Amino acid sequence: MTFNTRLAMAGTAGIVAAILFALWTLQWPQEGIQRGFRGTGMAEIYNTYDLSRAAVANILPDAIPPLGDDSGPKASEAYKNVQVLGNVPVTEFVRLMASVTAWVAPDAGCEYCHNADAMESDRKYTKVVARRMFQMVRHINADWKAHVAETGVTCYTCHRGQPVPKAIWFRQSGPFVGSPGKNLASAVTALTSLPYDPFTPFLQQGNDIRVEGSVPLTGANLSSIKQTEWTYGLMMHISDALGVNCTYCHNTRQFGDWSQSTPQRGTAWYGIRMVRDINTAYLNPLQGAFPAERLGREGDAPKANCATCHNGVYKPLFGANMVADYPELK
């Protein structure tokens, strides 16, 4: 068999495989949901196969039933060095600790954060971090209802049974530390070659997120094509993180017009500011607590973005209300 014959056979096999794959994907029905004004094409098209996979990945774990009444002593009275949840009754405190272990470190158990011979010790950095995370979760549930509403968040929202959440980020510079990076296909921006660290300027530093200027004069128009690229990088991330397209929030005939946008755009506006808040007030300050192997290339602490909670669906866990079973996290 000649080389050309083998090459032709390989090419034919590749074409057949591509056709079969296309037919296999097309057999799954599509589902459309109207998100905006009729006649504007503001709709989400979902593949039911993708939805079924997402449903399996977002199954809510069963809540541990209450262990008894809450008339007994408080956690700070029964245990040493309880700095955050000291006012929680012992029965609920034990129940919450068991739940958190299952949510965050089911394999390592209590010793992921605690020393077996001195449970009150802060020698393990994981305990120091966990204490701050409890404060962060309570802060989100109490002060960011404009984004999380009454659904709220728990440790499981981000961790999903893993000590380190699947979606975290560090500063990503270009070839030289401190230089901006772009023109490289990145999963962060849905495999586009847009700037691949839109998180530092927008989810940490609080830069304006704009695509077009609001005034016609160049001297007062601070929006540039360069800034537009960074904005689109963030928007690609948000779209991918929530499993939606642009019309989930925007009317594409006028992206910037709030009167033509969906209510979800307002929720996203608060979500962006919530992530900035938790990155700057809770996660960045933990840099000194983490060991070197848990830090980024430039020595920064792990931080959150939209995917950290959403994990590919428009509402984390499809809107399941876990915090209702754990009021101490409110």
VEXNU-977204 format. One line per field, with one value per residue (C-alpha): x, y, z; residue number from 1. Coordinates in nm, 2 decimals, m for minus. Layout:
BEGIN
x	c(X | ...)
y	c(Y | ...)
z	c(Z | ...)
pos	c(NUM | ...)
END
This chain:
BEGIN
x	c(0.00 | 0.15 | 0.19 | m0.07 | m0.32 | m0.27 | m0.30 | m0.63 | m0.77 | m0.68 | m0.84 | m1.16 | m1.17 | m1.14 | m1.42 | m1.65 | m1.57 | m1.65 | m1.98 | m2.07 | m1.98 | m2.19 | m2.49 | m2.45 | m2.45 | m2.74 | m2.97 | m2.99 | m3.29 | m3.24 | m3.44 | m3.49 | m3.58 | m3.69 | m3.49 | m3.57 | m3.81 | m3.99 | m3.85 | m3.50 | m3.35 | m3.28 | m3.30 | m3.08 | m3.05 | m2.96 | m2.85 | m3.05 | m2.75 | m2.55 | m2.83 | m2.85 | m2.48 | m2.50 | m2.79 | m2.58 | m2.28 | m2.51 | m2.69 | m2.74 | m2.60 | m2.85 | m2.84 | m2.75 | m3.06 | m3.05 | m2.87 | m3.09 | m3.24 | m3.04 | m3.09 | m2.75 | m2.42 | m2.28 | m1.97 | m1.75 | m1.84 | m1.77 | m1.46 | m1.15 | m1.05 | m1.39 | m1.37 | m1.64 | m1.92 | m1.90 | m2.26 | m2.39 | m2.53 | m2.30 | m2.54 | m2.56 | m2.19 | m2.10 | m2.35 | m2.20 | m1.85 | m1.95 | m2.12 | m1.82 | m1.59 | m1.81 | m1.82 | m1.45 | m1.23 | m1.42 | m1.11 | m0.89 | m1.16 | m1.13 | m0.75 | m0.75 | m0.78 | m0.72 | m0.44 | m0.58 | m0.39 | m0.49 | m0.81 | m0.79 | m0.45 | m0.40 | m0.08 | m0.24 | m0.29 | m0.60 | m0.77 | m0.67 | m0.81 | m1.13 | m1.20 | m1.18 | m1.39 | m1.67 | m1.66 | m1.67 | m1.97 | m2.16 | m2.07 | m2.20 | m2.53 | m2.59 | m2.46 | m2.48 | m2.85 | m2.86 | m2.67 | m2.74 | m3.09 | m3.22 | m3.06 | m2.72 | m2.40 | m2.23 | m1.89 | m2.02 | m2.12 | m1.75 | m1.58 | m1.80 | m1.62 | m1.27 | m1.02 | m0.95 | m1.24 | m1.21 | m1.23 | m0.98 | m0.74 | m0.40 | m0.25 | m0.15 | 0.11 | 0.26 | 0.61 | 0.75 | 0.62 | 0.40 | 0.34 | m0.02 | m0.08 | m0.29 | m0.29 | m0.28 | m0.59 | m0.69 | m0.96 | m1.02 | m1.16 | m1.34 | m1.03 | m1.02 | m0.69 | m0.83 | m0.63 | m0.62 | m0.62 | m0.93 | m0.97 | m0.70 | m0.83 | m1.20 | m1.24 | m0.97 | m0.88 | m1.23 | m1.15 | m1.44 | m1.60 | m1.69 | m1.71 | m1.81 | m1.77 | m2.07 | m1.96 | m1.85 | m1.55 | m1.22 | m1.08 | m1.35 | m1.40 | m1.18 | m1.30 | m1.05 | m1.03 | m0.76 | m1.00 | m1.28 | m1.06 | m1.02 | m1.39 | m1.47 | m1.23 | m1.43 | m1.76 | m1.64 | m1.55 | m1.89 | m2.07 | m1.87 | m1.89 | m2.27 | m2.33 | m2.52 | m2.47 | m2.46 | m2.84 | m2.88 | m2.80 | m2.78 | m2.98 | m2.72 | m2.86 | m2.75 | m2.53 | m2.49 | m2.86 | m2.99 | m3.35 | m3.32 | m3.13 | m3.27 | m3.30 | m3.01 | m2.78 | m2.85 | m2.78 | m2.45 | m2.36 | m2.38 | m2.21 | m1.90 | m1.88 | m1.94 | m1.64 | m1.42 | m1.52 | m1.44 | m1.11 | m0.98 | m1.12 | m1.10 | m0.88 | m0.59 | m0.52 | m0.47 | m0.15 | 0.07 | m0.12 | m0.08 | 0.23 | 0.43 | 0.28 | m0.07 | 0.03 | 0.04 | 0.35 | 0.37 | 0.32 | m0.04 | m0.32 | m0.59 | m0.89 | m1.25 | m1.42 | m1.77 | m1.70 | m1.59 | m1.96 | m2.15 | m1.95 | m2.11 | m2.47 | m2.67 | m2.74 | m2.51 | m2.66 | m2.95 | m3.07 | m3.09 | m3.11 | m2.86 | m2.82 | m3.18 | m3.06 | m2.77 | m2.89 | m2.57 | m2.40 | m2.64)
y	c(0.00 | 0.33 | 0.63 | 0.83 | 0.55 | 0.53 | 0.91 | 0.90 | 0.63 | 0.83 | 1.14 | 0.95 | 0.79 | 1.14 | 1.28 | 0.98 | 1.03 | 1.40 | 1.33 | 1.07 | 1.30 | 1.58 | 1.34 | 1.22 | 1.58 | 1.68 | 1.41 | 1.59 | 1.83 | 2.20 | 2.40 | 2.78 | 3.02 | 3.37 | 3.61 | 3.95 | 4.14 | 3.94 | 3.99 | 4.08 | 3.74 | 3.76 | 3.39 | 3.12 | 2.80 | 2.50 | 2.15 | 1.91 | 1.68 | 1.96 | 2.04 | 1.68 | 1.67 | 2.00 | 1.86 | 1.57 | 1.80 | 2.03 | 1.78 | 1.93 | 1.72 | 1.61 | 1.83 | 1.65 | 1.65 | 1.86 | 1.68 | 1.80 | 2.12 | 2.43 | 2.49 | 2.37 | 2.55 | 2.76 | 2.65 | 2.91 | 2.76 | 2.40 | 2.44 | 2.65 | 2.92 | 2.94 | 3.29 | 3.31 | 3.06 | 3.10 | 3.20 | 2.88 | 2.61 | 2.31 | 2.07 | 2.30 | 2.37 | 2.00 | 1.95 | 2.24 | 2.11 | 1.77 | 1.93 | 2.15 | 1.84 | 1.67 | 1.98 | 2.07 | 1.77 | 1.45 | 1.24 | 1.41 | 1.46 | 1.69 | 1.68 | 1.88 | 2.19 | 2.06 | 1.89 | 1.57 | 1.63 | 2.00 | 2.08 | 2.44 | 2.50 | 2.74 | 2.57 | 2.46 | 2.73 | 2.56 | 2.64 | 3.01 | 3.03 | 2.84 | 3.08 | 3.38 | 3.19 | 3.15 | 3.53 | 3.58 | 3.35 | 3.53 | 3.86 | 3.75 | 3.62 | 3.92 | 4.21 | 4.10 | 4.00 | 4.22 | 3.94 | 3.62 | 3.71 | 3.47 | 3.17 | 3.26 | 3.06 | 2.79 | 2.64 | 2.38 | 2.64 | 2.68 | 2.37 | 2.09 | 1.83 | 1.96 | 2.13 | 2.38 | 2.51 | 2.41 | 2.76 | 3.00 | 3.25 | 3.42 | 3.71 | 3.60 | 3.83 | 3.81 | 3.68 | 3.92 | 3.95 | 4.25 | 4.28 | 4.24 | 3.91 | 3.86 | 3.70 | 3.35 | 3.13 | 3.09 | 2.89 | 3.19 | 3.38 | 3.09 | 3.01 | 3.35 | 3.55 | 3.84 | 3.95 | 3.65 | 3.82 | 4.03 | 3.95 | 4.17 | 4.50 | 4.42 | 4.18 | 4.32 | 4.68 | 4.80 | 4.95 | 5.07 | 4.80 | 4.96 | 4.88 | 5.21 | 5.57 | 5.77 | 6.09 | 6.17 | 6.39 | 6.21 | 6.43 | 6.31 | 5.96 | 5.74 | 5.42 | 5.27 | 4.97 | 4.84 | 4.87 | 4.71 | 4.40 | 4.37 | 4.42 | 4.15 | 3.92 | 3.95 | 3.92 | 3.59 | 3.46 | 3.55 | 3.39 | 3.07 | 3.07 | 3.09 | 2.88 | 3.16 | 3.40 | 3.78 | 3.82 | 3.68 | 4.03 | 4.25 | 4.35 | 4.33 | 4.62 | 4.85 | 4.68 | 4.98 | 5.07 | 4.96 | 5.02 | 4.75 | 4.51 | 4.22 | 4.22 | 3.97 | 4.25 | 4.43 | 4.11 | 4.07 | 4.43 | 4.36 | 4.02 | 4.18 | 4.42 | 4.14 | 3.94 | 4.26 | 4.29 | 3.94 | 3.94 | 4.26 | 4.22 | 3.85 | 3.66 | 3.89 | 3.95 | 3.57 | 3.58 | 3.56 | 3.26 | 3.03 | 2.82 | 2.90 | 2.61 | 2.75 | 3.09 | 3.20 | 3.26 | 3.61 | 3.52 | 3.63 | 3.45 | 3.24 | 3.45 | 3.41 | 3.49 | 3.41 | 3.05 | 2.98 | 2.98 | 2.93 | 2.63 | 2.67 | 2.72 | 3.05 | 3.01 | 2.81 | 2.47 | 2.59 | 2.81 | 2.54 | 2.71 | 2.53 | 2.81 | 2.76 | 2.44 | 2.62 | 2.95 | 3.00 | 3.08 | 3.38)
z	c(0.00 | m0.11 | 0.12 | m0.08 | m0.05 | 0.33 | 0.34 | 0.14 | 0.37 | 0.68 | 0.54 | 0.45 | 0.80 | 0.95 | 0.74 | 0.83 | 1.20 | 1.18 | 1.01 | 1.27 | 1.55 | 1.40 | 1.36 | 1.72 | 1.85 | 1.63 | 1.77 | 2.09 | 2.08 | 2.15 | 2.40 | 2.37 | 2.65 | 2.57 | 2.79 | 2.64 | 2.42 | 2.15 | 1.80 | 1.92 | 1.93 | 2.30 | 2.37 | 2.52 | 2.32 | 2.53 | 2.42 | 2.64 | 2.66 | 2.81 | 3.05 | 3.16 | 3.24 | 3.42 | 3.63 | 3.74 | 3.83 | 4.03 | 4.26 | 4.60 | 4.89 | 5.15 | 5.47 | 5.79 | 6.01 | 6.33 | 6.61 | 6.89 | 7.04 | 7.07 | 7.44 | 7.54 | 7.58 | 7.30 | 7.10 | 7.27 | 7.61 | 7.51 | 7.29 | 7.29 | 7.03 | 6.85 | 6.72 | 6.46 | 6.54 | 6.92 | 6.96 | 6.78 | 7.00 | 7.04 | 6.86 | 6.55 | 6.57 | 6.55 | 6.27 | 6.07 | 6.12 | 5.99 | 5.69 | 5.61 | 5.63 | 5.37 | 5.15 | 5.16 | 5.27 | 5.28 | 5.23 | 5.49 | 5.74 | 6.05 | 6.03 | 5.71 | 5.94 | 6.29 | 6.48 | 6.63 | 6.96 | 6.99 | 6.80 | 6.92 | 6.76 | 6.47 | 6.35 | 6.03 | 5.77 | 5.65 | 5.98 | 5.96 | 5.60 | 5.70 | 5.98 | 5.73 | 5.48 | 5.74 | 5.79 | 5.41 | 5.36 | 5.64 | 5.48 | 5.14 | 5.28 | 5.49 | 5.28 | 4.91 | 4.89 | 4.57 | 4.41 | 4.61 | 4.73 | 4.99 | 4.82 | 4.97 | 4.96 | 5.16 | 5.15 | 4.91 | 4.65 | 4.56 | 4.69 | 4.57 | 4.78 | 4.69 | 4.93 | 4.66 | 4.44 | 4.08 | 3.95 | 4.11 | 3.95 | 3.99 | 3.81 | 3.46 | 3.31 | 2.96 | 2.89 | 3.14 | 3.49 | 3.51 | 3.14 | 3.00 | 2.82 | 2.51 | 2.16 | 2.31 | 2.31 | 2.67 | 2.84 | 3.06 | 2.77 | 2.60 | 2.38 | 2.22 | 2.19 | 2.40 | 2.70 | 2.93 | 3.26 | 3.27 | 3.64 | 3.78 | 3.63 | 3.67 | 3.96 | 4.18 | 4.08 | 3.99 | 3.65 | 3.44 | 3.22 | 2.89 | 2.53 | 2.38 | 2.49 | 2.62 | 2.46 | 2.09 | 2.16 | 2.17 | 2.45 | 2.70 | 2.56 | 2.78 | 2.61 | 2.36 | 2.14 | 2.38 | 2.67 | 2.47 | 2.42 | 2.80 | 2.85 | 2.60 | 2.77 | 3.09 | 2.91 | 2.75 | 3.09 | 3.24 | 2.95 | 2.98 | 3.36 | 3.36 | 3.04 | 2.87 | 2.58 | 2.56 | 2.54 | 2.89 | 3.00 | 2.69 | 2.39 | 2.12 | 1.92 | 2.21 | 2.46 | 2.68 | 2.71 | 3.05 | 2.95 | 2.68 | 2.91 | 3.11 | 3.49 | 3.50 | 3.40 | 3.72 | 3.92 | 3.73 | 3.81 | 4.18 | 4.13 | 3.98 | 4.27 | 4.52 | 4.37 | 4.39 | 4.75 | 4.86 | 4.66 | 4.81 | 5.16 | 5.22 | 4.97 | 4.89 | 5.26 | 5.31 | 5.10 | 5.40 | 5.54 | 5.24 | 5.18 | 4.87 | 4.67 | 4.71 | 4.57 | 4.20 | 3.98 | 4.10 | 4.47 | 4.49 | 4.68 | 4.50 | 4.42 | 4.30 | 3.97 | 3.84 | 3.77 | 4.13 | 4.23 | 3.91 | 3.77 | 3.42 | 3.51 | 3.53 | 3.90 | 4.13 | 4.19 | 3.97 | 4.25 | 4.52 | 4.87 | 5.08 | 5.34 | 5.45 | 5.63 | 5.78 | 5.93 | 6.12 | 5.79 | 5.75)
pos	c(1 | 2 | 3 | 4 | 5 | 6 | 7 | 8 | 9 | 10 | 11 | 12 | 13 | 14 | 15 | 16 | 17 | 18 | 19 | 20 | 21 | 22 | 23 | 24 | 25 | 26 | 27 | 28 | 29 | 30 | 31 | 32 | 33 | 34 | 35 | 36 | 37 | 38 | 39 | 40 | 41 | 42 | 43 | 44 | 45 | 46 | 47 | 48 | 49 | 50 | 51 | 52 | 53 | 54 | 55 | 56 | 57 | 58 | 59 | 60 | 61 | 62 | 63 | 64 | 65 | 66 | 67 | 68 | 69 | 70 | 71 | 72 | 73 | 74 | 75 | 76 | 77 | 78 | 79 | 80 | 81 | 82 | 83 | 84 | 85 | 86 | 87 | 88 | 89 | 90 | 91 | 92 | 93 | 94 | 95 | 96 | 97 | 98 | 99 | 100 | 101 | 102 | 103 | 104 | 105 | 106 | 107 | 108 | 109 | 110 | 111 | 112 | 113 | 114 | 115 | 116 | 117 | 118 | 119 | 120 | 121 | 122 | 123 | 124 | 125 | 126 | 127 | 128 | 129 | 130 | 131 | 132 | 133 | 134 | 135 | 136 | 137 | 138 | 139 | 140 | 141 | 142 | 143 | 144 | 145 | 146 | 147 | 148 | 149 | 150 | 151 | 152 | 153 | 154 | 155 | 156 | 157 | 158 | 159 | 160 | 161 | 162 | 163 | 164 | 165 | 166 | 167 | 168 | 169 | 170 | 171 | 172 | 173 | 174 | 175 | 176 | 177 | 178 | 179 | 180 | 181 | 182 | 183 | 184 | 185 | 186 | 187 | 188 | 189 | 190 | 191 | 192 | 193 | 194 | 195 | 196 | 197 | 198 | 199 | 200 | 201 | 202 | 203 | 204 | 205 | 206 | 207 | 208 | 209 | 210 | 211 | 212 | 213 | 214 | 215 | 216 | 217 | 218 | 219 | 220 | 221 | 222 | 223 | 224 | 225 | 226 | 227 | 228 | 229 | 230 | 231 | 232 | 233 | 234 | 235 | 236 | 237 | 238 | 239 | 240 | 241 | 242 | 243 | 244 | 245 | 246 | 247 | 248 | 249 | 250 | 251 | 252 | 253 | 254 | 255 | 256 | 257 | 258 | 259 | 260 | 261 | 262 | 263 | 264 | 265 | 266 | 267 | 268 | 269 | 270 | 271 | 272 | 273 | 274 | 275 | 276 | 277 | 278 | 279 | 280 | 281 | 282 | 283 | 284 | 285 | 286 | 287 | 288 | 289 | 290 | 291 | 292 | 293 | 294 | 295 | 296 | 297 | 298 | 299 | 300 | 301 | 302 | 303 | 304 | 305 | 306 | 307 | 308 | 309 | 310 | 311 | 312 | 313 | 314 | 315 | 316 | 317 | 318 | 319 | 320 | 321 | 322 | 323 | 324 | 325 | 326 | 327 | 328 | 329 | 330)
END
